[in-house]
Every structure is written in structure tokens, then in C-alpha cells.
Amino acid sequence: MDNSVNPEKLKKAPIASSCFMGLGQILYLKQYVRGALFALVEVIMLCCIIFGSKKIVPANNNEYNYLKGTPDTDEMIGYLEDAGYSKLDSVLNKKEKELTKFFKKLGKNKKVVAEFGENPFGDVDFTDYYSMEDAIYTIEDVEDFDYTKYEDQFFGIVEKYDHTLAVAMAKKAAKEYNVQKKETLKEYKGESKDKIKEELSKVLNEFDEHYDGCSLCKRATKKGLRTTVHRAWFRGPVVTSLAGLFTLGSKQNTTVTKYMDHSVFMMINGILCLIIIGFFVILYIFNINGTKKAVTKIIKNNKFPTWEETRNDISQNSFATLCISPAIVMIAIFSLVPLLFSALVAFTNYSSPDHIPPNNLVDWVGLSNFVQMFSMKIGGGEWAKSFVNAAIWTLVWAIFATLTCFFVGFFYAFVLQDKRVVIPKFFRTVYILPYAIPTMLSLFVWANLLNGTVGPINRTLQLLGFIEQPIPWLSNPWVAKGSLIFVNIWIGFPYSMILTTSSMTAISNSLYEAAVIDGATKWQQFKSITYPLVMFQLKPTLIMQFASNINNFGAVFFLTGGGPNLPQAGLTTATSCGSTDLLISWIYKLTMNTPSRYNLASVLSLLVFVVLVPFALYSFTRTKSFKEGEV
């Protein structure tokens, strides 16, 4: 083997690698392991692009069950006899001997002998399947006998030899059809395409009426089933998935669910395929760049790397990449795929009752869902009005829910830091209790307390004479919104109090002692020391709380259920949006209520994502704690 370094030859390695991954490493750089891995990846990818499967689509379940089954034994024997199958007698003799041995062993079973006497299967015809099947069924009622075990053994033997016959029959049928097809094409040469097609349909062999005579169908007959499945060029999983992503399927002439195009699954498969292609492209670029660097290094050292040097290079330079790759793959599958799917649904008509797969297909509709959601001209602008109400309330809710919880918690944390407060630990424990109780349970309790008719709060106020009519805590739009904010303070402020307390305890007492010496008042100490230092640490948390409150589904769902209805007549009925619905709770209603409008829910989800993520990133990067950690 020539291991001399030829700079001119080495410069061809990147070109060879760009034509076929790994070829440059193997032929030019002597990187056999690495080159083989890159080449294997490309071969797999090319096979996924080039090779596919083509299946016959049964019209109904009866036809599907028929296609799944093996042909009748007598039918196969008769066909193979006429076709001159030389091994037929050998197969049948082996089958008869094995079944004879099986029944002989079964006839010696003590329980069978006790029930039927000696030689219970003496009159069984081992060339007749139905005679043997009847013999098996006669022992079904033998007391304390493991009938299922012997039944499975019997049918296993029969199916083994029937499968052998079915494979042989399928191969003979394929050859016979090809011969007849050639003769028909020769006979009707020059005729119209419809005439030739009609004559070809007459010569379909008796094995499978769906057989299409493809030259590659022989590979499919190895299972010996009636269904014809053959390889199809350029119908591999990559091409099929991408085509499915663009078309979202077509109507199939079948009632068998398995063979219907499922638009949602096709979309998910297409997204996965795009991600895989993205990984492949990144790997391809990485491969070419790595080849260029390796060429430069080999020319510089004037020698090829040894196996130890190659191993050390991989362990040092590729170890981190190999370790992080599984995490990247998992993120792509469990994070990126759902995000892309939910975004793409916004550009389809995925909704009930007319566009729910598999019985119905989903179609691409472009920006029509966005037009419907935001246009005042469609349907009297009911969707646009509902969106404006939900969007404004979501923003108001997020601001008030975040600031009230945070600063109420800040206030209690600051007060309990004062040395004049007696038993502060007791008060902290009491204030933390609302946070310790499950939020859903607390909201259910508050929903009963604020019940406008039989709620304890209204009844107590009436008994004390403070009010004459019940206060509509949850049935009036404005009062319900105020109730939501109040209950959220009760549930949420302990968390902020805990965070603020932990931040305040980290502040050095020397700062306060120096402030006292300088004559600073309590307010001045709070304004110049406590507040800026606490906010320095908790501002990112405050931004996260704001983002989470925009998507605070539980507070609305479990307390008001999004109600009451919007003031405009019929608006809530048409759009499912209530007065206190946040965008997230409205999205839930659009997907779970009937009719389901997944497309419009996706529009709202996409909008929340597009607005919220840039805002959170911008706000977080503007905080001092993000920038170099200075105060």
C-alpha cells in the first residue's frame, strides 16, 4: 500500500468527499473507520430516497382479509401440479410424515387414551387437511388437558408447509403472467392503449387477481401471501414523506382505515423527514470541512495519521459532539416537531366535522385562517372581536397578575424582615400555606366560595347586612376579571415572598450598618439598597412569571371556565370565547369543544409564540444580571 504523501492527490479528497461521503477519507486520507461511517450514512439516505414499497389497496375489509390470507391448500396443490412443480411431492410427503408423527405422539397421551382408547387417530387421513382438523377438535373437551398447546403445534405444522407451497405458487404465477403478457403485447401490437390494457386484464393469473406483472414482484412473493407488494423506484420513505407533506394525501378508493391517507400523520412524517434531511446536510458540510482540515494537516506533517493518532483525534475533537448528539436528536423530536406541526396546522383546514382524518383529508389553505381570525369583514367580524377581547384581557391579566403577586410578596417579605415583628417564622409558615396547597384544589374552593347564588361569601355579607343583592363574582365580566386577579394574588404571592426573602437574606448587613451611620432612613435603605439588589437578582424571574401568566391556563379554567359570555349577543356561541378567556384557554376550547377548530387554535398558538418568545428574549437580555453580572 502506497502511504507516501502526494499533495496534489490529497487536494482531490474534498472533491471526492463531496461526490460521495467518506470516499475522500478512505481513498485519499486513509481514514477507513471514519470514512466507512460517513459512507454508510449516505448509502442509507440514498436507499431511503430511491427504494420504496407499493401496495395494493383493498376496497373493503373482506377484500383486505382475503388478501392477507394464504390461498386454499387444494387450490395451491392443483395449481402447482398443472404448473409442473418438481418439489411438490417432496413437500407433501414431508408434511404427511411430520403430521403422522405429531398425531402418533398425541395418541399416546394418557388423558387422550383414557378418553378415546388405544389408537384414537387410526382412521385419520393424513393427506386430507379437514380430516386432521376434525381429529384435533375431538380432543378439545378432554378433561384437564392442555388442548391449546397441541392445537398450536398442529396449525404451526400446517402453516409452515402451506407457506412453502404459497411461495412456490407465487413464483410460478409471476413467471406465467410475464410469459402471457409478452404474448399478448406481441399479438395486439399496434392496437390502442385501451385495447391492450383490456386484453392484459384478461390474462391475470388465477393466483391473485390484483397481480400487476411488475418485474420486481418476485421479491414480494417470498411471504407467499396474496397481497402483491413490490419495490418501487424513488418511492422511498424520504420521497414519500416529502410528497405527503406537500399533498397531505389523496382520497383512496377503500374503506379500510389502514390504507386511507391520514393527513396529520403524513404532515408529521414530512416534518420528521425535513429534520433528518437537515441533520444530513449539516453532517455533509461537517464532512467536507473536516476533509479540508485533514488534508491541510497531512500536508503540513508530511505523513498520514496512525490509528492511535486517529483515535486520539476523535476522542478529543469529536467526543463533545458525540455526547451532545442524543440530546439534540431528542430536542428535535420532542420539541421541534410539535412546534413545527402546530405552526403548519395554522395553514390548513384541519377542523371538524369535514376535515378530520382518516375519513376526510386535510388541505393546505394558505393564509385564509389568518384572514378569518383578523378580518372584520368575514362573519361580521365575530372572530376578530373575540380575538381583540381575548388579546387585551390576556395582556392586562399578565401585567396585573405578575406585578400584584410579585410586589405583594415583596411587601410581606420586607415586613417580615423587620426585627420588630414577633414570631416571623410563624407568619411565614401561614403565608406559604396557599402555595403549599395544590392550585387546582384552591381554585375549586374559591369557585364555590364566590358562587353568586349559594356562595358562603355572598350569604355571609347578606346576613351581616352589608349587601342586599348577591354580588356577581363570577357572572359579571368585569367583576369576574377582578375576582380572578384577587384569587391569583392569594395563590401566587407566597412564591414571590419566598424568592424575595431568599434574595434579601443574601444582602450583607454591613451595607445597612453603613447606611445607618450615614443617617439613612428606612425608606432610603429600601430604595437604595434592598430594592435594587433584589430586583437585580429577580428581574429575570419576574420576566419568566410574566410569560407564564400569559399562558396561565389553570387560573381561568378552574375558576371561571372562561365565562361569563361576551356582552355581544351570539359571539361566545360562535367562537367559544368567553369574557375571561385568555388566549391559552380559548385555544383549549377551540380544540376540545365541538366543533373542533384546530386550524384557528393553531393560528392563536403561533401568534402567542411569535409575540412572547422575542419579548421574553429581549427583556431577559436587557437585564443587568444577564449582561456581565454588574449591579
C-alpha positions in Angstrom: 0.0 0.0 0.0 1.4 3.4 -1.0 1.5 5.6 2.1 3.6 8.3 0.6 2.1 11.8 0.8 1.2 13.3 -2.5 0.0 16.9 -2.0 -1.6 17.1 -5.5 -3.5 13.8 -4.9 -4.6 14.9 -1.4 -6.2 18.0 -2.7 -8.7 15.8 -4.5 -10.0 14.4 -1.2 -12.6 17.2 -0.6 -13.9 16.8 -4.1 -14.2 13.0 -3.7 -16.0 13.5 -0.4 -18.4 16.0 -1.9 -19.4 13.4 -4.5 -19.7 10.5 -2.1 -19.4 10.9 1.7 -16.4 9.0 3.1 -14.8 8.3 -0.3 -12.2 11.1 0.2 -11.3 9.8 3.7 -11.0 6.1 2.5 -9.1 6.6 -0.8 -7.0 9.7 -0.1 -6.7 10.2 3.7 -6.6 6.6 4.8 -9.4 7.3 7.3 -11.1 3.9 7.0 -13.3 3.8 10.0 -14.5 7.4 9.8 -14.8 7.2 6.0 -16.8 4.0 6.3 -19.3 5.6 8.8 -19.8 8.6 6.5 -20.3 6.4 3.5 -22.8 4.2 5.4 -24.9 7.2 6.3 -25.0 8.3 2.7 -25.9 4.8 1.4 -28.8 4.6 3.9 -30.0 8.0 2.9 -29.8 7.2 -0.8 -31.7 3.9 -0.2 -34.4 5.8 1.6 -34.7 8.1 -1.4 -34.6 5.5 -4.2 -36.3 2.4 -2.9 -39.9 2.2 -1.7 -42.8 -0.1 -1.5 -46.0 -0.3 -3.5 -49.1 -1.9 -2.0 -52.4 -3.0 -3.4 -55.2 -1.1 -1.7 -58.1 -3.4 -0.8 -61.6 -1.9 -1.4 -63.1 -3.2 1.9 -62.3 -5.3 5.0 -63.5 -8.5 3.3 -61.1 -8.0 0.5 -58.4 -7.0 3.0 -58.8 -10.2 5.0 -58.7 -12.2 1.7 -55.5 -10.5 0.6 -53.8 -11.2 3.9 -54.5 -14.9 3.8 -52.7 -17.9 2.2 -54.5 -19.5 -0.8 -56.5 -22.7 -0.1 -54.3 -25.8 0.2 -56.2 -27.7 -2.5 -56.0 -24.7 -4.8 -52.3 -24.5 -4.4 -51.7 -28.2 -4.9 -53.8 -28.2 -8.1 -52.1 -25.1 -9.5 -48.6 -26.5 -8.8 -49.5 -29.9 -10.3 -50.6 -28.2 -13.5 -47.5 -25.9 -13.5 -45.2 -29.0 -13.1 -43.7 -28.0 -9.8 -41.0 -30.7 -9.3 -40.8 -30.4 -5.5 -44.5 -30.8 -4.8 -44.4 -34.5 -3.9 -41.4 -33.9 -1.6 -43.1 -31.1 0.3 -46.4 -33.1 0.7 -44.5 -36.2 1.9 -42.6 -34.2 4.5 -45.9 -32.6 5.6 -47.6 -36.0 5.9 -44.7 -37.6 7.8 -44.5 -34.7 10.3 -48.3 -34.7 10.9 -48.3 -38.5 11.3 -45.5 -38.2 13.9 -47.5 -35.5 15.6 -50.7 -37.5 15.8 -48.8 -40.6 16.9 -47.3 -38.8 19.8 -50.6 -37.2 20.7 -52.3 -40.6 20.5 -50.0 -41.9 23.3 -51.1 -39.2 25.7 -52.6 -40.8 28.8 -55.5 -38.5 29.0 -56.4 -38.9 25.3 -56.1 -42.7 25.6 -58.3 -42.7 28.8 -60.9 -40.7 26.9 -60.8 -42.5 23.4 -59.0 -45.7 24.0 -55.9 -47.1 22.2 -55.0 -45.7 18.7 -57.6 -42.8 18.8 -56.4 -41.4 15.4 -56.2 -44.6 13.5 -58.8 -43.6 10.9 -57.4 -40.1 10.2 -56.5 -39.4 6.5 -53.1 -37.6 6.7 -53.5 -36.4 3.2 -56.8 -34.6 4.0 -56.5 -31.4 5.9 -60.1 -31.4 7.1 -59.9 -34.9 8.4 -56.9 -33.9 10.6 -58.6 -30.7 11.7 -61.7 -32.7 12.8 -59.4 -35.0 14.8 -57.8 -32.1 16.6 -61.2 -30.6 17.6 -62.3 -34.0 19.0 -59.8 -33.7 21.9 -60.9 -30.2 22.8 -63.2 -31.3 25.6 -60.8 -33.8 27.3 -60.7 -33.0 31.0 -57.6 -31.4 32.5 -55.9 -31.5 29.1 -53.7 -28.7 27.6 -55.6 -28.6 24.3 -54.3 -25.1 23.2 -50.7 -26.4 23.2 -51.4 -29.2 20.7 -53.7 -27.1 18.6 -50.9 -24.5 18.1 -48.5 -27.3 17.2 -50.8 -28.7 14.6 -51.7 -25.4 12.9 -48.0 -24.5 13.1 -47.0 -27.5 11.0 -49.8 -26.9 8.5 -49.0 -23.2 8.1 -45.3 -24.0 7.6 -45.8 -26.3 4.6 -48.7 -24.2 3.2 -46.4 -21.2 3.3 -43.8 -23.2 1.3 -46.5 -24.1 -1.3 -47.7 -20.5 -1.4 -44.2 -19.1 -2.2 -43.8 -21.7 -5.0 -47.2 -20.9 -6.4 -46.5 -17.1 -6.3 -43.2 -17.6 -8.2 -44.8 -19.8 -10.8 -47.7 -17.3 -11.2 -45.3 -14.5 -11.8 -43.4 -16.3 -14.5 -46.6 -17.4 -16.1 -48.0 -13.9 -16.2 -44.9 -12.5 -17.7 -45.0 -15.1 -20.5 -48.7 -14.4 -21.2 -48.1 -10.6 -21.0 -45.3 -10.8 -23.7 -47.5 -13.0 -25.9 -50.5 -10.5 -25.5 -48.3 -7.5 -26.3 -46.9 -9.2 -29.3 -50.4 -10.2 -30.6 -52.0 -6.8 -30.1 -49.1 -4.7 -31.2 -50.3 -1.6 -32.9 -53.6 -1.5 -31.2 -54.8 1.3 -28.9 -53.6 1.6 -25.3 -57.1 0.9 -24.0 -57.4 -2.3 -26.1 -54.0 -3.6 -24.9 -55.0 -2.8 -21.3 -58.3 -4.6 -21.7 -56.5 -7.7 -23.1 -53.9 -7.7 -20.4 -56.6 -7.7 -17.8 -57.9 -11.0 -19.2 -54.6 -12.8 -18.7 -54.2 -12.0 -15.0 -53.4 -15.3 -13.4 -55.7 -17.1 -11.0 -53.3 -16.8 -8.0 -54.0 -13.1 -7.4 -56.5 -11.1 -9.4 -54.6 -7.9 -8.3 -51.2 -9.0 -9.6 -49.8 -6.3 -11.9 -46.9 -8.2 -13.5 -44.2 -5.9 -12.3 -40.8 -7.5 -12.9 -39.8 -6.8 -9.3 -42.8 -8.5 -7.8 -40.8 -11.7 -7.3 -39.3 -10.2 -4.2 -42.7 -9.7 -2.8 -43.8 -13.3 -3.2 -41.3 -14.6 -0.6 -44.0 -14.4 2.0 -46.4 -16.3 -0.1 -49.4 -14.1 0.6 -52.0 -12.9 -1.9 -51.2 -9.3 -1.4 -48.7 -8.1 -4.1 -46.1 -5.8 -2.6 -43.1 -4.8 -4.7 -40.3 -2.4 -4.7 -40.9 1.0 -6.4 -38.1 3.3 -7.5 -38.0 6.8 -6.0 -40.9 6.0 -3.6 -38.7 5.5 -0.5 -39.6 6.9 2.9 -37.9 10.3 2.2 -39.6 10.9 -1.1 -42.9 9.6 0.2 -42.8 11.7 3.3 -41.9 14.9 1.5 -44.7 14.2 -1.1 -47.1 13.6 1.7 -46.2 16.8 3.4 -46.9 18.8 0.2 -50.1 16.9 -0.8 -51.4 15.8 2.6 -52.8 12.7 0.9 -55.4 11.9 -1.7 -58.8 10.2 -1.5 -58.4 6.4 -1.6 -61.0 4.1 -3.1 -61.1 2.0 0.1 -63.0 1.7 3.4 -60.0 0.0 5.2 -58.7 2.6 7.6 -55.1 1.2 7.4 -54.9 2.1 3.7 -56.5 5.5 3.9 -54.2 8.6 3.7 -54.0 10.2 7.1 -53.2 13.9 6.6 -52.0 14.5 10.1 -49.6 11.6 10.2 -48.3 12.5 6.7 -47.6 16.0 7.9 -45.7 14.7 11.0 -43.7 12.3 8.8 -42.9 15.1 6.5 -41.6 17.3 9.3 -39.5 14.4 10.7 -38.1 13.9 7.2 -37.2 17.5 6.8 -35.4 17.4 10.2 -33.5 14.2 9.1 -32.5 15.9 5.8 -31.3 18.9 7.9 -29.1 16.7 10.0 -27.8 15.0 6.8 -26.9 18.4 5.3 -25.2 19.5 8.5 -23.3 16.2 8.6 -22.4 16.6 4.9 -21.0 20.1 5.4 -19.1 18.9 8.5 -17.7 16.1 6.5 -16.3 18.4 3.7 -14.9 20.9 6.2 -13.3 18.0 8.2 -11.7 16.6 5.0 -10.2 20.0 4.1 -8.7 20.4 7.5 -7.4 16.8 7.4 -5.7 17.5 4.0 -4.0 20.6 5.4 -2.8 18.7 8.5 -1.4 15.8 6.5 0.4 18.0 4.0 1.9 20.0 6.9 3.1 16.9 8.8 4.1 15.1 5.6 2.6 11.8 6.9 -0.8 10.1 7.3 -2.1 9.8 10.8 -1.6 6.4 12.6 -4.5 4.5 14.1 -3.6 5.8 17.6 -3.5 9.4 16.3 -6.8 9.0 14.6 -8.4 7.5 17.8 -7.0 10.3 19.9 -8.2 13.0 17.4 -11.7 11.5 17.5 -11.8 11.3 21.3 -10.5 14.9 21.7 -12.3 16.7 19.0 -15.5 14.6 18.5 -16.2 13.5 22.0 -18.3 16.5 22.9 -20.2 16.3 19.6 -21.0 12.6 20.1 -22.1 13.2 23.7 -24.4 16.1 22.9 -25.9 14.5 19.7 -28.5 12.3 21.6 -29.8 15.4 23.4 -30.0 17.3 20.1 -31.9 14.5 18.5 -34.4 14.3 21.4 -34.9 18.0 21.3 -35.6 17.8 17.6 -38.2 15.0 18.1 -39.9 16.2 21.2 -39.7 20.0 20.9 -39.1 21.0 17.3 -41.6 18.5 15.7 -44.5 19.7 17.9 -43.6 23.3 17.3 -43.4 22.9 13.5 -46.6 20.8 13.4 -48.7 23.3 15.4 -47.4 26.1 13.2 -48.2 24.3 10.0 -51.7 23.4 11.1 -52.4 27.1 11.0 -52.2 27.0 7.2 -54.6 24.1 6.8 -58.4 23.5 7.2 -57.9 20.9 10.0 -61.3 21.2 11.7 -64.4 19.1 12.4 -66.6 17.8 11.0 -65.5 18.0 7.4 -61.7 17.8 7.7 -60.9 15.2 10.3 -58.7 12.3 9.0 -58.7 9.5 8.1 -62.3 9.6 6.8 -61.6 13.1 5.5 -58.5 14.8 4.2 -56.9 18.0 5.4 -55.9 20.6 2.8 -53.5 23.5 2.7 -55.4 26.8 2.6 -52.6 29.3 2.9 -53.4 32.4 4.9 -57.2 32.0 4.9 -57.3 31.1 8.6 -55.4 34.3 9.5 -57.8 36.3 7.3 -60.8 34.7 9.1 -59.3 35.4 12.6 -58.3 39.0 12.0 -60.7 40.3 9.3 -63.8 42.4 10.3 -65.5 41.6 7.0 -65.9 37.8 7.5 -68.9 36.7 9.5 -69.5 40.2 10.9 -66.0 40.2 12.4 -67.0 37.9 15.2 -63.6 36.2 15.3 -61.8 39.5 15.2 -63.9 40.9 18.0 -63.3 37.8 20.1 -59.6 37.9 19.4 -59.3 41.6 20.4 -61.2 40.9 23.7 -59.0 37.8 24.5 -55.8 39.5 23.5 -56.4 42.7 25.5 -57.5 40.7 28.6 -54.5 38.4 28.3 -52.1 41.4 28.3 -54.0 43.1 31.2 -54.1 39.8 33.1 -50.4 39.1 32.6 -49.4 42.6 33.8 -51.6 42.7 36.9 -51.2 39.0 37.8 -47.4 39.4 37.6 -47.0 42.7 39.3 -49.6 42.2 42.1 -48.2 38.8 43.1 -44.6 40.0 42.9 -44.9 43.2 44.9 -47.4 41.8 47.4 -44.9 39.0 48.0 -42.1 41.6 48.1 -44.1 43.6 50.7 -44.6 40.7 53.1 -41.0 39.6 52.7 -39.8 43.1 53.6 -42.2 43.4 56.5 -41.3 40.1 58.0 -37.6 41.0 57.8 -38.2 43.8 60.4 -36.9 42.8 63.8 -40.0 44.3 65.4 -42.2 41.6 64.0 -43.0 38.9 66.7 -42.6 35.2 65.7 -41.9 36.0 62.0 -41.4 32.2 61.2 -45.0 31.6 62.2 -46.3 34.2 59.9 -44.0 33.0 57.0 -45.5 29.5 57.5 -49.0 30.8 57.4 -48.4 32.9 54.3 -46.8 29.9 52.5 -49.8 27.6 53.1 -51.7 28.9 50.0 -48.7 27.9 47.8 -48.4 24.5 49.5 -52.0 23.6 48.7 -52.5 22.3 45.1 -53.5 25.2 42.9 -56.4 23.3 41.3 -57.9 22.4 44.7 -57.6 26.0 45.8 -59.3 27.3 42.7 -62.2 24.8 43.1 -62.6 26.0 46.7 -62.6 29.7 45.6 -65.1 28.9 42.8 -67.6 27.6 45.5 -66.8 30.5 47.8 -67.5 33.0 45.1 -70.7 31.3 43.8 -73.2 34.1 43.2 -76.2 32.2 44.5 -75.2 29.9 47.3 -71.6 31.0 47.9 -70.6 31.5 51.6 -69.1 34.9 50.9 -72.4 36.4 49.5 -74.5 34.7 52.1 -72.3 36.0 54.9 -72.4 39.5 53.6 -76.2 39.4 53.3 -76.6 38.0 56.8 -74.4 40.8 58.2 -76.5 43.4 56.2 -73.6 44.7 54.1 -75.4 43.8 50.8 -79.0 43.2 49.8 -78.4 41.5 46.4 -75.7 38.9 45.8 -72.5 40.2 44.2 -72.0 38.5 40.7 -68.4 37.5 41.5 -68.1 35.1 38.5 -71.1 36.0 36.4 -70.4 39.7 35.6 -67.5 40.1 33.1 -65.7 43.0 35.0 -66.3 41.6 38.5 -65.1 38.1 37.3 -61.9 39.6 36.0 -61.3 41.4 39.3 -62.0 38.1 41.2 -59.5 36.3 39.0 -56.8 38.8 39.8 -57.6 38.7 43.6 -57.6 34.9 43.8 -54.4 34.8 41.8 -52.8 37.1 44.4 -53.8 34.8 47.2 -52.4 31.8 45.4 -49.3 33.4 43.8 -47.8 35.9 46.3 -46.2 33.2 48.6 -43.9 32.1 45.8 -42.7 35.7 45.3 -42.3 36.1 49.0 -40.1 33.1 49.2 -37.9 34.3 46.4 -37.7 37.8 47.7 -36.8 36.6 51.3 -34.0 34.4 50.0 -32.6 37.4 48.0 -32.9 39.8 50.9 -31.1 37.4 53.3 -28.1 37.4 50.9 -27.7 41.2 51.3 -24.8 41.9 53.6 -25.7 43.6 56.9 -22.7 45.9 56.5 -24.5 47.8 53.8 -27.3 48.6 56.2 -24.9 49.4 59.0 -23.1 51.9 56.8 -26.4 53.4 55.7 -27.5 53.9 59.4 -24.1 55.6 60.1 -24.7 57.9 57.2 -28.2 58.7 58.7 -30.3 57.0 56.0 -33.9 56.4 56.9 -35.7 53.0 56.5 -37.2 54.2 53.2 -33.8 55.4 51.9 -32.3 52.0 52.8 -35.1 50.2 51.0 -34.9 52.5 47.9 -31.1 52.4 47.6 -30.1 49.0 48.9 -32.9 46.5 49.2 -34.9 47.2 46.1 -32.1 47.5 43.5 -30.3 44.4 44.9 -33.4 42.3 45.0 -34.5 43.4 41.5 -31.0 42.7 40.2 -31.5 39.0 41.1 -35.2 38.6 40.5 -35.8 40.6 37.3 -35.3 37.5 35.1 -37.7 35.6 37.3 -40.2 38.5 37.0 -40.0 38.2 33.2 -40.5 34.5 33.4 -43.5 35.0 35.6 -45.0 37.4 33.1 -44.5 34.9 30.3 -46.0 32.1 32.4 -49.0 34.2 33.3 -49.8 34.8 29.7 -50.2 31.0 29.5 -51.8 30.6 32.9 -54.4 28.2 31.8 -55.4 26.8 35.2 -56.4 30.0 36.9 -59.1 30.7 34.3 -60.2 27.2 33.5 -60.8 26.1 37.1 -62.2 29.3 38.5 -64.4 30.8 35.8 -64.1 28.4 32.9 -63.6 31.4 30.6 -67.1 32.7 31.5 -69.3 34.6 31.5 -70.3 35.1 27.9 -69.1 38.1 25.9 -71.5 41.0 26.0 -72.2 40.9 22.2 -75.1 38.5 21.5 -74.1 35.2 20.0 -70.4 36.0 20.0 -69.4 33.3 22.6 -71.6 30.7 20.9 -70.0 31.3 17.5 -66.3 31.5 18.6 -66.3 29.7 22.0 -64.6 32.7 23.6 -65.8 33.9 27.0 -65.2 37.2 28.7 -62.4 36.0 31.0 -60.8 33.6 28.5 -57.1 34.1 28.0 -55.7 33.2 24.6 -54.4 29.9 26.0 -57.8 28.9 27.4 -59.5 29.9 24.2 -57.1 27.7 22.3 -58.1 24.8 24.6 -61.8 25.4 23.9 -61.2 25.6 20.2 -59.5 22.1 20.2 -61.7 20.4 22.8 -65.2 21.7 22.1 -67.4 20.6 19.3 -66.9 21.6 16.5 -63.1 21.4 16.9 -61.2 24.1 15.1 -57.6 23.0 15.3 -56.6 25.4 12.4 -57.8 28.5 14.2 -56.3 27.3 17.5 -53.0 26.9 15.8 -53.2 30.5 14.5 -53.6 31.7 18.1 -50.8 29.4 19.3 -48.5 30.7 16.6 -49.3 34.3 17.5 -48.6 33.7 21.2 -45.3 32.1 20.3 -44.2 34.8 17.8 -45.0 37.6 20.3 -44.0 36.0 23.5 -40.6 34.5 22.7 -39.0 37.6 21.2 -40.4 39.7 24.0 -39.0 37.3 26.7 -35.6 37.0 25.0 -35.3 40.8 24.5 -36.4 41.6 28.1 -34.1 39.0 29.6 -31.0 40.0 27.6 -31.6 43.6 28.7 -31.4 42.8 32.4 -28.1 43.6 34.3 -27.9 40.0 35.6 -27.6 38.8 32.0 -25.0 41.3 30.9 -21.8 40.6 32.8 -23.4 40.4 36.2 -22.9 44.0 37.3 -25.2 45.9 39.6 
